[in-house]
Amino acid sequence: MSAPERPPFTARSAGVLVAVLLLCWLAALILGEYEFDGLLPWIGGPLYGTVIGEIIVEGGHHRSWPITGLGAVIAGGSFWRAAELSTADGLREFPAAAWAGVALAVVAVVVRTAPSRRRPPPEQTLPDHAA
C-alpha cells in the first residue's frame, strides 16, 4: 500500500513562496548596492539561486514543477533587479555579465527544486519457505 500523493501546491508552499518573494526583494536592494563586474555575477548568481532553492525545498517540504517555475522566476527576476539597481537606475550601462548571473541563478533554482526522477524502491517480498 503506497502513501497518498500530496497535492502539488499547499498552503505551506504558498507561504514559503511569499516569504521567498519578500526575501528576494530585500536581497535585490542589498545586492544592487554593488557593481556587477568581475566575479560577482558568476559566483553570486549560482549562490543566490542555490540559497533560494534551498529555502523553497526545506521550507515547503515539497517539490513540483509549478513551484520550481515560480522559484526560478522569483530568483531570476530579483537578481536582474539587483543588477538594474547597480546601474544607478539607468545612469550606467547594464552589465553584460549580469545576464549570466541571472541565468545561473535560474539554473541553480531549477536544479535544487525540480522533482526527483528517482523511482521509489520496489516493495520487497520475503520468499516463501514452504517445506
N, CA, C and O atoms as CSV, one atom per row, in Angstrom:
chain,resi,resn,atom,element,x,y,z
A,1,MET,N,N,0.849,-1.173,0.000
A,1,MET,CA,C,0.000,0.000,0.000
A,1,MET,C,C,0.892,1.234,0.000
A,1,MET,O,O,1.776,1.364,0.847
A,2,SER,N,N,0.671,2.109,-0.916
A,2,SER,CA,C,1.515,3.296,-1.008
A,2,SER,C,C,0.853,4.464,-0.296
A,2,SER,O,O,-0.362,4.486,-0.096
A,3,ALA,N,N,1.663,5.419,0.075
A,3,ALA,CA,C,1.158,6.613,0.755
A,3,ALA,C,C,0.407,7.480,-0.243
A,3,ALA,O,O,0.752,7.490,-1.424
A,4,PRO,N,N,-0.616,8.212,0.205
A,4,PRO,CA,C,-1.333,9.085,-0.730
A,4,PRO,C,C,-0.424,10.213,-1.211
A,4,PRO,O,O,0.415,10.727,-0.471
A,5,GLU,N,N,-0.619,10.576,-2.466
A,5,GLU,CA,C,0.206,11.644,-3.033
A,5,GLU,C,C,-0.225,12.989,-2.488
A,5,GLU,O,O,-1.409,13.234,-2.257
A,6,ARG,N,N,0.746,13.852,-2.286
A,6,ARG,CA,C,0.461,15.197,-1.795
A,6,ARG,C,C,0.084,16.093,-2.968
A,6,ARG,O,O,0.566,15.891,-4.082
A,7,PRO,N,N,-0.763,17.068,-2.730
A,7,PRO,CA,C,-1.103,17.995,-3.822
A,7,PRO,C,C,0.128,18.809,-4.210
A,7,PRO,O,O,1.004,19.032,-3.374
A,8,PRO,N,N,0.210,19.256,-5.464
A,8,PRO,CA,C,1.405,19.971,-5.914
A,8,PRO,C,C,1.576,21.342,-5.272
A,8,PRO,O,O,2.680,21.887,-5.262
A,9,PHE,N,N,0.505,21.898,-4.740
A,9,PHE,CA,C,0.625,23.238,-4.184
A,9,PHE,C,C,-0.192,23.308,-2.908
A,9,PHE,O,O,-1.419,23.209,-2.944
A,10,THR,N,N,0.478,23.478,-1.789
A,10,THR,CA,C,-0.198,23.522,-0.495
A,10,THR,C,C,-0.103,24.926,0.079
A,10,THR,O,O,0.597,25.784,-0.459
A,11,ALA,N,N,-0.817,25.151,1.180
A,11,ALA,CA,C,-0.757,26.456,1.844
A,11,ALA,C,C,0.656,26.721,2.351
A,11,ALA,O,O,1.124,27.860,2.340
A,12,ARG,N,N,1.328,25.672,2.792
A,12,ARG,CA,C,2.705,25.833,3.261
A,12,ARG,C,C,3.619,26.274,2.114
A,12,ARG,O,O,4.465,27.151,2.290
A,13,SER,N,N,3.444,25.665,0.945
A,13,SER,CA,C,4.245,26.048,-0.225
A,13,SER,C,C,3.980,27.497,-0.609
A,13,SER,O,O,4.904,28.233,-0.955
A,14,ALA,N,N,2.719,27.901,-0.547
A,14,ALA,CA,C,2.370,29.288,-0.876
A,14,ALA,C,C,3.010,30.254,0.109
A,14,ALA,O,O,3.523,31.301,-0.286
A,15,GLY,N,N,2.982,29.907,1.381
A,15,GLY,CA,C,3.612,30.752,2.402
A,15,GLY,C,C,5.101,30.876,2.204
A,15,GLY,O,O,5.670,31.955,2.369
A,16,VAL,N,N,5.736,29.770,1.850
A,16,VAL,CA,C,7.178,29.802,1.605
A,16,VAL,C,C,7.495,30.666,0.388
A,16,VAL,O,O,8.465,31.425,0.407
A,17,LEU,N,N,6.699,30.561,-0.659
A,17,LEU,CA,C,6.940,31.382,-1.851
A,17,LEU,C,C,6.753,32.870,-1.563
A,17,LEU,O,O,7.488,33.698,-2.101
A,18,VAL,N,N,5.781,33.218,-0.723
A,18,VAL,CA,C,5.600,34.624,-0.337
A,18,VAL,C,C,6.807,35.096,0.472
A,18,VAL,O,O,7.302,36.203,0.262
A,19,ALA,N,N,7.278,34.261,1.393
A,19,ALA,CA,C,8.462,34.620,2.183
A,19,ALA,C,C,9.689,34.769,1.285
A,19,ALA,O,O,10.487,35.687,1.473
A,20,VAL,N,N,9.841,33.874,0.313
A,20,VAL,CA,C,10.969,33.965,-0.626
A,20,VAL,C,C,10.864,35.234,-1.457
A,20,VAL,O,O,11.872,35.887,-1.727
A,21,LEU,N,N,9.656,35.586,-1.860
A,21,LEU,CA,C,9.461,36.815,-2.633
A,21,LEU,C,C,9.913,38.036,-1.831
A,21,LEU,O,O,10.587,38.916,-2.364
A,22,LEU,N,N,9.549,38.087,-0.575
A,22,LEU,CA,C,9.964,39.210,0.272
A,22,LEU,C,C,11.473,39.209,0.517
A,22,LEU,O,O,12.111,40.262,0.496
A,23,LEU,N,N,12.039,38.026,0.748
A,23,LEU,CA,C,13.492,37.934,0.946
A,23,LEU,C,C,14.251,38.340,-0.316
A,23,LEU,O,O,15.286,39.001,-0.234
A,24,CYS,N,N,13.738,37.949,-1.477
A,24,CYS,CA,C,14.397,38.314,-2.736
A,24,CYS,C,C,14.304,39.812,-2.989
A,24,CYS,O,O,15.239,40.412,-3.520
A,25,TRP,N,N,13.197,40.410,-2.619
A,25,TRP,CA,C,13.073,41.865,-2.747
A,25,TRP,C,C,14.145,42.553,-1.901
A,25,TRP,O,O,14.814,43.473,-2.372
A,26,LEU,N,N,14.308,42.109,-0.655
A,26,LEU,CA,C,15.324,42.683,0.217
A,26,LEU,C,C,16.732,42.391,-0.308
A,26,LEU,O,O,17.599,43.265,-0.291
A,27,ALA,N,N,16.950,41.175,-0.770
A,27,ALA,CA,C,18.271,40.813,-1.309
A,27,ALA,C,C,18.612,41.638,-2.542
A,27,ALA,O,O,19.770,42.010,-2.728
A,28,ALA,N,N,17.625,41.933,-3.389
A,28,ALA,CA,C,17.882,42.756,-4.577
A,28,ALA,C,C,18.303,44.160,-4.174
A,28,ALA,O,O,19.183,44.750,-4.800
A,29,LEU,N,N,17.679,44.695,-3.136
A,29,LEU,CA,C,18.078,46.026,-2.660
A,29,LEU,C,C,19.514,46.020,-2.137
A,29,LEU,O,O,20.267,46.965,-2.371
A,30,ILE,N,N,19.885,44.968,-1.437
A,30,ILE,CA,C,21.240,44.888,-0.877
A,30,ILE,C,C,22.262,44.639,-1.980
A,30,ILE,O,O,23.274,45.336,-2.052
A,31,LEU,N,N,22.006,43.642,-2.850
A,31,LEU,CA,C,22.948,43.346,-3.933
A,31,LEU,C,C,23.065,44.493,-4.927
A,31,LEU,O,O,24.110,44.663,-5.555
A,32,GLY,N,N,22.010,45.277,-5.077
A,32,GLY,CA,C,22.024,46.391,-6.012
A,32,GLY,C,C,22.996,47.491,-5.635
A,32,GLY,O,O,23.293,48.365,-6.449
A,33,GLU,N,N,23.491,47.456,-4.412
A,33,GLU,CA,C,24.469,48.451,-3.972
A,33,GLU,C,C,25.870,48.165,-4.509
A,33,GLU,O,O,26.753,49.019,-4.426
A,34,TYR,N,N,26.075,46.970,-5.059
A,34,TYR,CA,C,27.393,46.587,-5.560
A,34,TYR,C,C,27.400,46.602,-7.077
A,34,TYR,O,O,26.371,46.375,-7.713
A,35,GLU,N,N,28.556,46.868,-7.654
A,35,GLU,CA,C,28.688,46.840,-9.109
A,35,GLU,C,C,28.792,45.395,-9.580
A,35,GLU,O,O,29.522,44.590,-9.002
A,36,PHE,N,N,28.067,45.086,-10.614
A,36,PHE,CA,C,28.052,43.723,-11.137
A,36,PHE,C,C,29.163,43.555,-12.174
A,36,PHE,O,O,28.904,43.428,-13.371
A,37,ASP,N,N,30.374,43.558,-11.698
A,37,ASP,CA,C,31.515,43.321,-12.578
A,37,ASP,C,C,32.410,42.290,-11.927
A,37,ASP,O,O,32.213,41.927,-10.767
A,38,GLY,N,N,33.387,41.822,-12.669
A,38,GLY,CA,C,34.292,40.812,-12.133
A,38,GLY,C,C,33.577,39.483,-11.921
A,38,GLY,O,O,32.842,39.016,-12.790
A,39,LEU,N,N,33.799,38.885,-10.761
A,39,LEU,CA,C,33.243,37.570,-10.478
A,39,LEU,C,C,31.876,37.603,-9.802
A,39,LEU,O,O,31.265,36.551,-9.616
A,40,LEU,N,N,31.386,38.766,-9.435
A,40,LEU,CA,C,30.113,38.828,-8.705
A,40,LEU,C,C,28.975,38.114,-9.433
A,40,LEU,O,O,28.302,37.295,-8.807
A,41,PRO,N,N,28.719,38.373,-10.708
A,41,PRO,CA,C,27.616,37.654,-11.362
A,41,PRO,C,C,27.883,36.157,-11.506
A,41,PRO,O,O,26.955,35.352,-11.424
A,42,TRP,N,N,29.127,35.785,-11.717
A,42,TRP,CA,C,29.471,34.386,-11.966
A,42,TRP,C,C,29.420,33.533,-10.697
A,42,TRP,O,O,29.102,32.345,-10.759
A,43,ILE,N,N,29.723,34.121,-9.575
A,43,ILE,CA,C,29.672,33.397,-8.301
A,43,ILE,C,C,28.365,33.716,-7.573
A,43,ILE,O,O,27.744,32.828,-6.990
A,44,GLY,N,N,27.956,34.966,-7.608
A,44,GLY,CA,C,26.750,35.378,-6.903
A,44,GLY,C,C,25.482,34.753,-7.454
A,44,GLY,O,O,24.590,34.399,-6.683
A,45,GLY,N,N,25.380,34.609,-8.760
A,45,GLY,CA,C,24.182,34.028,-9.367
A,45,GLY,C,C,23.898,32.610,-8.893
A,45,GLY,O,O,22.800,32.336,-8.410
A,46,PRO,N,N,24.864,31.701,-9.021
A,46,PRO,CA,C,24.610,30.335,-8.551
A,46,PRO,C,C,24.393,30.248,-7.041
A,46,PRO,O,O,23.550,29.480,-6.577
A,47,LEU,N,N,25.143,31.023,-6.284
A,47,LEU,CA,C,24.937,31.005,-4.832
A,47,LEU,C,C,23.549,31.524,-4.472
A,47,LEU,O,O,22.859,30.952,-3.629
A,48,TYR,N,N,23.158,32.597,-5.113
A,48,TYR,CA,C,21.839,33.197,-4.886
A,48,TYR,C,C,20.740,32.185,-5.200
A,48,TYR,O,O,19.828,31.979,-4.399
A,49,GLY,N,N,20.833,31.563,-6.362
A,49,GLY,CA,C,19.829,30.578,-6.760
A,49,GLY,C,C,19.798,29.360,-5.858
A,49,GLY,O,O,18.729,28.828,-5.561
A,50,THR,N,N,20.970,28.917,-5.422
A,50,THR,CA,C,21.029,27.757,-4.534
A,50,THR,C,C,20.373,28.058,-3.190
A,50,THR,O,O,19.628,27.232,-2.664
A,51,VAL,N,N,20.644,29.226,-2.639
A,51,VAL,CA,C,20.040,29.600,-1.353
A,51,VAL,C,C,18.519,29.716,-1.495
A,51,VAL,O,O,17.778,29.233,-0.640
A,52,ILE,N,N,18.062,30.345,-2.553
A,52,ILE,CA,C,16.621,30.489,-2.771
A,52,ILE,C,C,15.986,29.109,-2.947
A,52,ILE,O,O,14.937,28.833,-2.366
A,53,GLY,N,N,16.606,28.252,-3.734
A,53,GLY,CA,C,16.086,26.892,-3.924
A,53,GLY,C,C,16.060,26.103,-2.632
A,53,GLY,O,O,15.109,25.365,-2.373
A,54,GLU,N,N,17.080,26.247,-1.830
A,54,GLU,CA,C,17.137,25.542,-0.550
A,54,GLU,C,C,16.017,26.001,0.379
A,54,GLU,O,O,15.400,25.180,1.057
A,55,ILE,N,N,15.753,27.290,0.416
A,55,ILE,CA,C,14.658,27.812,1.246
A,55,ILE,C,C,13.310,27.257,0.757
A,55,ILE,O,O,12.461,26.881,1.565
A,56,ILE,N,N,13.125,27.209,-0.543
A,56,ILE,CA,C,11.870,26.708,-1.096
A,56,ILE,C,C,11.673,25.233,-0.751
A,56,ILE,O,O,10.591,24.839,-0.314
A,57,VAL,N,N,12.705,24.419,-0.942
A,57,VAL,CA,C,12.575,22.982,-0.709
A,57,VAL,C,C,12.443,22.663,0.779
A,57,VAL,O,O,11.569,21.891,1.172
A,58,GLU,N,N,13.292,23.244,1.594
A,58,GLU,CA,C,13.263,22.920,3.019
A,58,GLU,C,C,12.067,23.551,3.721
A,58,GLU,O,O,11.529,22.968,4.661
A,59,GLY,N,N,11.648,24.720,3.285
A,59,GLY,CA,C,10.502,25.367,3.909
A,59,GLY,C,C,9.184,24.766,3.481
A,59,GLY,O,O,8.286,24.586,4.304
A,60,GLY,N,N,9.055,24.454,2.204
A,60,GLY,CA,C,7.798,23.933,1.690
A,60,GLY,C,C,7.662,22.432,1.793
A,60,GLY,O,O,6.554,21.908,1.686
A,61,HIS,N,N,8.759,21.724,1.997
A,61,HIS,CA,C,8.766,20.257,2.101
A,61,HIS,C,C,8.092,19.582,0.912
A,61,HIS,O,O,7.443,18.547,1.062
A,62,HIS,N,N,8.247,20.172,-0.263
A,62,HIS,CA,C,7.609,19.589,-1.434
A,62,HIS,C,C,8.313,20.090,-2.695
A,62,HIS,O,O,8.746,21.240,-2.759
A,63,ARG,N,N,8.419,19.228,-3.680
A,63,ARG,CA,C,8.990,19.600,-4.972
A,63,ARG,C,C,7.959,19.341,-6.059
A,63,ARG,O,O,7.363,18.266,-6.119
A,64,SER,N,N,7.755,20.322,-6.908
A,64,SER,CA,C,6.871,20.148,-8.060
A,64,SER,C,C,7.293,21.146,-9.124
A,64,SER,O,O,7.993,22.117,-8.839
A,65,TRP,N,N,6.857,20.895,-10.359
A,65,TRP,CA,C,7.240,21.792,-11.452
A,65,TRP,C,C,6.649,23.186,-11.316
A,65,TRP,O,O,7.338,24.151,-11.649
A,66,PRO,N,N,5.412,23.356,-10.844
A,66,PRO,CA,C,4.911,24.727,-10.665
A,66,PRO,C,C,5.727,25.519,-9.644
A,66,PRO,O,O,6.011,26.699,-9.850
A,67,ILE,N,N,6.098,24.873,-8.554
A,67,ILE,CA,C,6.909,25.553,-7.540
A,67,ILE,C,C,8.300,25.857,-8.088
A,67,ILE,O,O,8.863,26.917,-7.814
A,68,THR,N,N,8.851,24.925,-8.861
A,68,THR,CA,C,10.153,25.160,-9.489
A,68,THR,C,C,10.093,26.361,-10.421
A,68,THR,O,O,10.986,27.208,-10.406
A,69,GLY,N,N,9.043,26.437,-11.231
A,69,GLY,CA,C,8.898,27.562,-12.159
A,69,GLY,C,C,8.761,28.895,-11.444
A,69,GLY,O,O,9.405,29.876,-11.816
A,70,LEU,N,N,7.921,28.928,-10.418
A,70,LEU,CA,C,7.753,30.177,-9.665
A,70,LEU,C,C,9.051,30.580,-8.964
A,70,LEU,O,O,9.411,31.757,-8.940
A,71,GLY,N,N,9.745,29.606,-8.399
A,71,GLY,CA,C,11.017,29.907,-7.740
A,71,GLY,C,C,12.049,30.438,-8.716
A,71,GLY,O,O,12.805,31.352,-8.387
A,72,ALA,N,N,12.087,29.869,-9.919
A,72,ALA,CA,C,13.043,30.329,-10.929
A,72,ALA,C,C,12.724,31.757,-11.375
A,72,ALA,O,O,13.630,32.571,-11.551
A,73,VAL,N,N,11.451,32.056,-11.555
A,73,VAL,CA,C,11.061,33.413,-11.956
A,73,VAL,C,C,11.401,34.418,-10.853
A,73,VAL,O,O,11.906,35.506,-11.133
A,74,ILE,N,N,11.123,34.051,-9.605
A,74,ILE,CA,C,11.406,34.954,-8.488
A,74,ILE,C,C,12.908,35.198,-8.363
A,74,ILE,O,O,13.340,36.344,-8.239
A,75,ALA,N,N,13.709,34.128,-8.396
A,75,ALA,CA,C,15.158,34.280,-8.235
A,75,ALA,C,C,15.771,35.040,-9.411
A,75,ALA,O,O,16.567,35.957,-9.209
A,76,GLY,N,N,15.404,34.665,-10.638
A,76,GLY,CA,C,15.949,35.356,-11.816
A,76,GLY,C,C,15.537,36.810,-11.869
A,76,GLY,O,O,16.348,37.684,-12.174
A,77,GLY,N,N,14.267,37.069,-11.569
A,77,GLY,CA,C,13.783,38.448,-11.581
A,77,GLY,C,C,14.425,39.321,-10.532
A,77,GLY,O,O,14.743,40.481,-10.796
A,78,SER,N,N,14.622,38.777,-9.342
A,78,SER,CA,C,15.223,39.601,-8.290
A,78,SER,C,C,16.716,39.811,-8.534
A,78,SER,O,O,17.251,40.870,-8.205
A,79,PHE,N,N,17.397,38.809,-9.111
A,79,PHE,CA,C,18.815,39.012,-9.434
A,79,PHE,C,C,18.955,40.042,-10.558
A,79,PHE,O,O,19.877,40.858,-10.551
A,80,TRP,N,N,18.029,39.996,-11.526
A,80,TRP,CA,C,18.027,41.007,-12.590
A,80,TRP,C,C,17.772,42.392,-11.996
A,80,TRP,O,O,18.416,43.364,-12.390
A,81,ARG,N,N,16.826,42.485,-11.042
A,81,ARG,CA,C,16.533,43.787,-10.425
A,81,ARG,C,C,17.740,44.309,-9.657
A,81,ARG,O,O,18.009,45.510,-9.661
A,82,ALA,N,N,18.462,43.417,-9.003
A,82,ALA,CA,C,19.678,43.835,-8.301
A,82,ALA,C,C,20.697,44.404,-9.293
A,82,ALA,O,O,21.337,45.419,-9.018
A,83,ALA,N,N,20.844,43.748,-10.442
A,83,ALA,CA,C,21.765,44.249,-11.462
A,83,ALA,C,C,21.290,45.588,-12.007
A,83,ALA,O,O,22.097,46.477,-12.279
A,84,GLU,N,N,19.983,45.727,-12.163
A,84,GLU,CA,C,19.413,47.003,-12.646
A,84,GLU,C,C,19.660,48.119,-11.632
A,84,GLU,O,O,19.992,49.242,-12.011
A,85,LEU,N,N,19.499,47.811,-10.349
A,85,LEU,CA,C,19.757,48.819,-9.314
A,85,LEU,C,C,21.235,49.207,-9.264
A,85,LEU,O,O,21.574,50.334,-8.904
A,86,SER,N,N,22.114,48.264,-9.630
A,86,SER,CA,C,23.541,48.570,-9.603
A,86,SER,C,C,23.932,49.586,-10.675
A,86,SER,O,O,25.016,50.165,-10.608
A,87,THR,N,N,23.068,49.808,-11.657
A,87,THR,CA,C,23.355,50.784,-12.711
A,87,THR,C,C,22.920,52.186,-12.325
A,87,THR,O,O,22.924,53.092,-13.159
A,88,ALA,N,N,22.544,52.373,-11.059
A,88,ALA,CA,C,22.031,53.657,-10.576
A,88,ALA,C,C,20.786,54.046,-11.359
A,88,ALA,O,O,20.642,55.178,-11.820
A,89,ASP,N,N,19.881,53.062,-11.496
A,89,ASP,CA,C,18.614,53.250,-12.207
A,89,ASP,C,C,18.799,53.792,-13.622
A,89,ASP,O,O,18.117,54.730,-14.036
A,90,GLY,N,N,19.728,53.188,-14.351
A,90,GLY,CA,C,19.889,53.512,-15.755
A,90,GLY,C,C,20.942,54.552,-16.080
A,90,GLY,O,O,21.129,54.877,-17.253
A,91,LEU,N,N,21.642,55.088,-15.081
A,91,LEU,CA,C,22.669,56.089,-15.367
A,91,LEU,C,C,23.929,55.451,-15.945
A,91,LEU,O,O,24.671,56.092,-16.690
A,92,ARG,N,N,24.164,54.195,-15.600
A,92,ARG,CA,C,25.284,53.448,-16.184
A,92,ARG,C,C,24.723,52.334,-17.054
A,92,ARG,O,O,23.549,51.977,-16.949
A,93,GLU,N,N,25.569,51.798,-17.905
A,93,GLU,CA,C,25.152,50.724,-18.799
A,93,GLU,C,C,24.905,49.440,-18.005
A,93,GLU,O,O,25.612,49.151,-17.040
A,94,PHE,N,N,23.888,48.670,-18.424
A,94,PHE,CA,C,23.581,47.401,-17.765
A,94,PHE,C,C,24.739,46.436,-18.007
A,94,PHE,O,O,25.134,46.229,-19.154
A,95,PRO,N,N,25.290,45.842,-16.948
A,95,PRO,CA,C,26.445,44.957,-17.118
A,95,PRO,C,C,26.073,43.670,-17.852
A,95,PRO,O,O,25.119,42.986,-17.480
A,96,ALA,N,N,26.828,43.352,-18.888
A,96,ALA,CA,C,26.535,42.166,-19.697
A,96,ALA,C,C,26.686,40.887,-18.888
A,96,ALA,O,O,25.926,39.938,-19.083
A,97,ALA,N,N,27.650,40.850,-17.988
A,97,ALA,CA,C,27.858,39.636,-17.186
A,97,ALA,C,C,26.691,39.382,-16.237
A,97,ALA,O,O,26.528,38.265,-15.748
A,98,ALA,N,N,25.884,40.398,-15.971
A,98,ALA,CA,C,24.734,40.211,-15.085
A,98,ALA,C,C,23.734,39.235,-15.686
A,98,ALA,O,O,23.052,38.516,-14.956
A,99,TRP,N,N,23.640,39.205,-17.032
A,99,TRP,CA,C,22.730,38.247,-17.660
A,99,TRP,C,C,23.177,36.820,-17.374
A,99,TRP,O,O,22.346,35.930,-17.196
A,100,ALA,N,N,24.483,36.603,-17.330
A,100,ALA,CA,C,24.986,35.268,-16.979
A,100,ALA,C,C,24.615,34.933,-15.542
A,100,ALA,O,O,24.239,33.798,-15.246
A,101,GLY,N,N,24.718,35.908,-14.651
A,101,GLY,CA,C,24.340,35.693,-13.260
A,101,GLY,C,C,22.871,35.364,-13.116
A,101,GLY,O,O,22.499,34.504,-12.317
A,102,VAL,N,N,22.024,36.046,-13.891
A,102,VAL,CA,C,20.586,35.764,-13.869
A,102,VAL,C,C,20.337,34.327,-14.329
A,102,VAL,O,O,19.595,33.581,-13.690
A,103,ALA,N,N,20.968,33.948,-15.448
A,103,ALA,CA,C,20.782,32.592,-15.971
A,103,ALA,C,C,21.281,31.539,-14.983
A,103,ALA,O,O,20.634,30.510,-14.793
A,104,LEU,N,N,22.422,31.793,-14.360
A,104,LEU,CA,C,22.965,30.839,-13.404
A,104,LEU,C,C,22.090,30.736,-12.156
A,104,LEU,O,O,21.958,29.653,-11.586
A,105,ALA,N,N,21.493,31.840,-11.727
A,105,ALA,CA,C,20.573,31.801,-10.579
A,105,ALA,C,C,19.346,30.961,-10.913
A,105,ALA,O,O,18.889,30.171,-10.088
A,106,VAL,N,N,18.817,31.130,-12.114
A,106,VAL,CA,C,17.645,30.357,-12.537
A,106,VAL,C,C,17.988,28.870,-12.612
A,106,VAL,O,O,17.227,28.032,-12.130
A,107,VAL,N,N,19.120,28.547,-13.208
A,107,VAL,CA,C,19.532,27.145,-13.325
A,107,VAL,C,C,19.718,26.529,-11.936
A,107,VAL,O,O,19.314,25.389,-11.709
A,108,ALA,N,N,20.320,27.266,-11.016
A,108,ALA,CA,C,20.538,26.737,-9.666
A,108,ALA,C,C,19.213,26.456,-8.963
A,108,ALA,O,O,19.086,25.442,-8.276
A,109,VAL,N,N,18.226,27.335,-9.121
A,109,VAL,CA,C,16.916,27.092,-8.506
A,109,VAL,C,C,16.264,25.859,-9.125
A,109,VAL,O,O,15.701,25.031,-8.409
A,110,VAL,N,N,16.334,25.735,-10.430
A,110,VAL,CA,C,15.715,24.589,-11.101
A,110,VAL,C,C,16.374,23.286,-10.661
A,110,VAL,O,O,15.688,22.304,-10.375
A,111,VAL,N,N,17.691,23.278,-10.608
A,111,VAL,CA,C,18.406,22.065,-10.182
A,111,VAL,C,C,18.040,21.692,-8.755
A,111,VAL,O,O,17.872,20.514,-8.441
A,112,ARG,N,N,17.916,22.685,-7.898
A,112,ARG,CA,C,17.653,22.401,-6.479
A,112,ARG,C,C,16.196,22.051,-6.197
A,112,ARG,O,O,15.935,21.266,-5.285
A,113,THR,N,N,15.240,22.599,-6.937
A,113,THR,CA,C,13.827,22.418,-6.588
A,113,THR,C,C,13.064,21.480,-7.516
A,113,THR,O,O,11.909,21.162,-7.235
A,114,ALA,N,N,13.663,21.034,-8.596
A,114,ALA,CA,C,12.950,20.166,-9.540
A,114,ALA,C,C,12.585,18.841,-8.878
A,114,ALA,O,O,13.329,18.337,-8.037
A,115,PRO,N,N,11.439,18.278,-9.257
A,115,PRO,CA,C,11.064,16.977,-8.695
A,115,PRO,C,C,12.105,15.914,-9.035
A,115,PRO,O,O,12.704,15.928,-10.110
A,116,SER,N,N,12.299,15.021,-8.120
A,116,SER,CA,C,13.283,13.955,-8.303
A,116,SER,C,C,12.780,12.948,-9.319
A,116,SER,O,O,11.592,12.627,-9.353
A,117,ARG,N,N,13.678,12.459,-10.135
A,117,ARG,CA,C,13.307,11.440,-11.122
A,117,ARG,C,C,13.522,10.033,-10.583
A,117,ARG,O,O,13.205,9.048,-11.251
A,118,ARG,N,N,14.052,9.946,-9.393
A,118,ARG,CA,C,14.302,8.624,-8.815
A,118,ARG,C,C,12.985,7.927,-8.523
A,118,ARG,O,O,12.033,8.536,-8.035
A,119,ARG,N,N,12.952,6.667,-8.826
A,119,ARG,CA,C,11.761,5.884,-8.547
A,119,ARG,C,C,11.836,5.368,-7.108
A,119,ARG,O,O,12.922,5.098,-6.594
A,120,PRO,N,N,10.697,5.236,-6.475
A,120,PRO,CA,C,10.730,4.655,-5.139
A,120,PRO,C,C,11.168,3.203,-5.227
A,120,PRO,O,O,10.910,2.540,-6.231
A,121,PRO,N,N,11.822,2.702,-4.195
A,121,PRO,CA,C,12.278,1.307,-4.255
A,121,PRO,C,C,11.077,0.368,-4.348
A,121,PRO,O,O,10.036,0.620,-3.739
A,122,PRO,N,N,11.225,-0.704,-5.104
A,122,PRO,CA,C,10.102,-1.642,-5.235
A,122,PRO,C,C,9.837,-2.302,-3.874
A,122,PRO,O,O,10.735,-2.469,-3.049
A,123,GLU,N,N,8.576,-2.665,-3.681
A,123,GLU,CA,C,8.246,-3.347,-2.436
A,123,GLU,C,C,8.923,-4.705,-2.439
A,123,GLU,O,O,8.867,-5.454,-3.414
A,124,GLN,N,N,9.556,-4.992,-1.333
A,124,GLN,CA,C,10.257,-6.255,-1.234
A,124,GLN,C,C,9.345,-7.290,-0.581
A,124,GLN,O,O,8.695,-7.021,0.429
A,125,THR,N,N,9.316,-8.443,-1.164
A,125,THR,CA,C,8.545,-9.532,-0.568
A,125,THR,C,C,9.511,-10.599,-0.110
A,125,THR,O,O,10.528,-10.864,-0.753
A,126,LEU,N,N,9.185,-11.187,0.978
A,126,LEU,CA,C,10.015,-12.265,1.506
A,126,LEU,C,C,9.658,-13.557,0.787
A,126,LEU,O,O,8.483,-13.834,0.545
A,127,PRO,N,N,10.666,-14.342,0.447
A,127,PRO,CA,C,10.376,-15.611,-0.242
A,127,PRO,C,C,9.669,-16.581,0.720
A,127,PRO,O,O,9.917,-16.603,1.926
A,128,ASP,N,N,8.785,-17.370,0.125
A,128,ASP,CA,C,8.109,-18.396,0.916
A,128,ASP,C,C,9.092,-19.509,1.227
A,128,ASP,O,O,9.816,-19.976,0.347
A,129,HIS,N,N,9.113,-19.919,2.452
A,129,HIS,CA,C,9.981,-21.032,2.848
A,129,HIS,C,C,9.106,-22.239,3.181
A,129,HIS,O,O,9.253,-22.884,4.219
A,130,ALA,N,N,8.192,-22.512,2.255
A,130,ALA,CA,C,7.299,-23.650,2.480
A,130,ALA,C,C,8.069,-24.945,2.250
A,130,ALA,O,O,8.836,-25.070,1.295
A,131,ALA,N,N,7.856,-25.878,3.120
A,131,ALA,CA,C,8.577,-27.137,3.033
A,131,ALA,C,C,7.859,-28.139,2.177
A,131,ALA,O,O,8.340,-29.258,2.002
